[in-house]
Amino acid sequence: MYGINLQIDEHKLSSSRAALIVSILIENKMFPLAWSIEQTGGHCHFETQEKLLDRVYDILPENLPLTLKADRFYGTKSLVAWCQD
């Protein structure tokens, strides 16, 4: 059975804006599925991550294993709980 590999990543666009992107990984290539541009002085908060991940999750096929890859910054209790649900 095949699984789905997703990557969540944040890119700083300016001192006050960041892009949060969720991509699907296929043969070591990333294809963006959803993104959000946020006004922030630092990193995007979990609420933004959750909204984006929920949008992507809703379009994925059911009953396939899902792996979410991210930098260590994303290892918050809230994100881990979202993954376990």
Long-range contacts (C-beta under 8 A, 24 or more apart in sequence): 1-64, 1-65, 2-64, 3-64, 3-65, 3-66, 3-67, 4-60, 4-61, 4-64, 4-65, 4-66, 4-67, 5-67, 5-69, 6-33, 6-56, 6-66, 6-67, 6-68, 6-69, 7-68, 7-69, 7-70, 8-49, 8-52, 8-53, 8-68, 8-69, 8-70, 8-74, 9-70, 9-71, 10-43, 10-44, 10-73, 13-37, 15-41, 16-40, 16-41, 18-43, 18-44, 20-44, 20-48, 20-49, 20-52, 22-52, 22-53, 22-56, 25-69, 33-59, 43-73, 46-76, 46-78, 46-79, 49-74, 49-79, 50-78, 50-79, 50-82, 53-82
